[in-house]
Amino acid sequence: MPDENRFDPSQRPEITYPTEWSFKVIGTDEEDLRRAVTITLAVCLDRDSGERPYELALSRTSGRGNYVSLGLTLTVLSEAERDAVFTGLADCPEIRMVI
């Protein structure tokens, strides 16, 4: 008997765009992270849509202070744009991880 609670990766949730999306970026220096996010958004967001506001807030600092995470929330216009932002953030050397 199939387990109805198991995740089936072939069934992706339907997302209606534009939509508000949140990312968490993790690195070692807050200012470097903020700069990397700002540059990435300037490159990856659809320029024809005009300037879009976004929220970038300190989320957490590790107990020893070695790592810091920032929460980024913005409106993305399409799956392609959402994926471009994720990839752009992940490619930044200042950013250790994107969730």
KAJO-V349724 format. One record per helix or strand of 2 or more residues. SS is the DSSP state (A for helix, B for strand). FROM is the first residue (numbers start at 1). LEN is the number of residues. If there is no record, write none. Layout:
BEGIN
<<SS/FROM/LEN> <SS/FROM/LEN>>
END
This chain:
BEGIN
<<B/19/9> <A/30/15> <A/47/3> <B/54/8> <B/68/9> <A/79/12> <B/95/4>>
END
